[in-house]
């Protein structure tokens, strides 16, 4: 709901006058805490409030209901950074790979970043380069500096093979969905 502030009076989009929004937020949050209903029901709200345990559990529930690539990517970030759970780079790698194979560009970038860091069982600059290129090809602009950085560390033939390998993986995955 959008509000227009006039001193301590708040006018909502329907023209109703009430006390200011911060006061309402304070009263509602106090009642929420007192009633014991402070558990978050939305992943983003939990994450923004640094309630990583709740956001982790909400993502696991969302993922169990459907194989949502966005949820897979976000859950992988939780495993990679240890937010609401222990660090588990293998689970992060597996979830990033599932989301990346579904075509999610940010997951393709994150997979390349995890592979390049060497914290997973797969640590090949060529594979990281391939995933960065896939994310770039799908419109994720943040991957370009990573591509340029790795191009300076690889032979041209190695880079071309990596791009083809990832493109083949994506085509195979798309064909089997």
N, C-alpha and C positions, 0 to 999 in steps of 0.2 A: 504494500500500500504506500503510495507516495504522500508525503506530508509537506505542507508549507508552514514554515515557522514564523510566528509573530510573537516576540518576547516569550512568555511562558505559556502561550496558548497555541495549540496545534490545530490546523484546519486540514482535514483529510481531503481526498479527491472528491468526496461526495458533499463537501461543504459543511460537514459537521465539525463543531468546535469541541475541543477537549483539552486536557492538560498536556503539557509538552511531551514529546516522544521519549526523551531520556527518563522522565519520571515514570511513564508507563513501562518502559523496559526494566527499570529498577523494581517496580512492584511485581511485574510478571515473573522476573527471574527469582525474586525472593520467594514468591508463592510456589514456583516450580521447584526450588531447592527444598523448601519446607515439606512439600508434598512427597518428596522422594522420587520424583519423576525426572530427574536431571539426566537420565540416560539419553544419549543422542539417538535420533532415529534416521538421521541423514549423514552420509559419509562426509560430505564437504563441511558441514557444520562441526562435526566431531574433529575433523582434521584442522580446521581453522582455529578451533579452541584448544589445540594441542592435546586432544584426548585420543592418542594414537592407538590405545588398546581397543577403544570402541570403534574407531575407524577401521582398524584391522579386522575385527569381528564382523562388522557390517559388510566389508568387502568379501569376506569368505562366504557369508550368507548369500550375497548377490551372485557370486561366482557359482555357488552350488545350485542356484535356481536356473541359471543360464550361462553359457560360455561367452560372456561378454568380454571382448578384447580390451576395452577400456578398463574394466575391473581387473583383468589379468595384469595389465600394465601397472596399475596403481598398487595392486597387491605385491607385485614383484619389487616395486620401489620400497615397500614396507620391509620386505625380506632383505633387500640389499642394504638398506640403511639401518635396519634393526628398530623400526618404529612400531611399537606395540608388540614386538616379538623379538626373538633372537636373530642375529645375523645368520642368513642361510643363503649363500651365493648360488648354490646349486638349484634351490627352489626358485630363486630370482631368475636364474638363467633359463630354466624350464618355462616359467610363466612369460618372460620376455619373448622367448622363441615362439610360444603359442600365439601370443598377440601379434608378433611380427609377421608370422606366416599367414595370419588373417588379413594382413594388409595395413595395419595401423602404423603410420609413419613414425610417430613418436616412440612406439615400441621398437621399431626397427633401429632407430637412433640409440635408444637405451640399451638394446642388445649389443650393438657395436661398441658402445662405451664400456659396457661390462666386460666384453671380450678383450678390448684393448687394454683395460686396466690390469688384466692378468689375475683377477680375483676368482675367476671361475675355472672349471676344468678345461674349457676351451680358451686358449690364449694365443691367437694368431692374428698378427697385424693384417694379414690378407683377408681373413674372415671379417674382422672389424671394418675394414675398408669396404668390403662388399655390402655390409649392412648399412653403413653410412651412405653409400651410393644409392641403395634402395630407398632409404628415407628421403634423400634428396630428389630422386626421381618421382616420389609420391608427394612432393611439395613441402617437405620439412626443411625450411631454409637454414636452421641452426646447424645443420650437418655440414655445410660447405667448408668452414674452417677446419673441421676434423678431416675431411676428405683431402684438402690441400696439404695438411700436415703429414698425413700418411703417404700421400703421393711422393713426397720428398724422401721417404724412407724405404720405398719399394721399387722394384724393377717394373717397367711398363707391362711386361708379359704377365708378371705375377698379379698386378692390379687388374688386368683384363680378365684373367682366369677367375679371380675372386668375384668380380661383377657377374660373370656368366654363371658361376656356381650358385650365387644367391638368386639370380633371376630364374634359374632352373628350379630351385627349391620353391620359390613363390609360385611359379607356373604349375608345378606338381601339386602344391597345396590348394591352389585355386581350382584345379581340375577335380580334386577329390572332395570338395565341399558341397 
